[in-house]
Amino acid sequence: MMRLGVKIPVKRRHGRIFAYGCRDLTEKEFHLGGSLGSEVMKALIGGGFISLHENSRIITVIKPIKDWIEV
């Protein structure tokens, strides 16, 4: 994960869970929640793979995520 630019959170911040499957109530699908999920999202944004829409939960995939994983 670190070679992909994901900073592994070593300490719990404010009691936040490290990683869990979080069910999205809108999409009825699971995504990676917790500190690890947040850091993966930051790495994807930093690498130019996704972008966030302001004041929204919508993301735009700019480059194939597969390319990020295969780095």
N, C-alpha and C positions, 0 to 999 in steps of 0.2 A: 504494500500500500504506500509506503513512504517513497518508493521510486516513481509512483504516480502523482506525487505531490500532496498526498493526504497526510496531514499531521495527526498522528494517533494521539488522542487525548489520554494522558496518563492519570490525571487527577479528575475526580468528579467535581464538576462545577455546580454548586447550588443543588446538589442531590440529583443531578441529571443522570439518567440511565445511559450506559455506554452504547448499547445497540439493541434494537428490538424490531420485530415486524409490526409496523403501525398500519392499521387499516384506514384507508382514505374513505371517508363517509360519502363523498361525492362520486368517486370512480368505482367504489366497491372492490378495490384492489389493495394489495399491501405494498408498502415502500419501506425503505430502511430508515428507521427513526433513531432518535438519540444523538449523542455527541458524535458518533462515527458517521451517521447519515449527514449531519451538518457539515462535517469536515470533507466528506466526499463531494458534496454539492459545492463547497468553496473551491475545491481543486478543479472541478469541472468548469466553473465560472472563470477561475484564474487561467486555465488552459485554453479558454476560448471555445469550449465545446458546447456550453449552454449559456443562455442569458435569461435574466429574470425580467418580467414585466412589472413596472412600478405599481404599487398598491394592488397587487394581484398575486394569486398562487400560480399563475400561468408561467411556464418556461418555454423557451424556444431552443430547439436543438440546432446548433450552427454547424457542427461537424459530427460525423458518426461517432457515437460513444465507443463503438468497437475499436476505433483507432486509438482512443485513450487507453483502453485496457491492454492493447497490444504494444504499447510504447516500450 
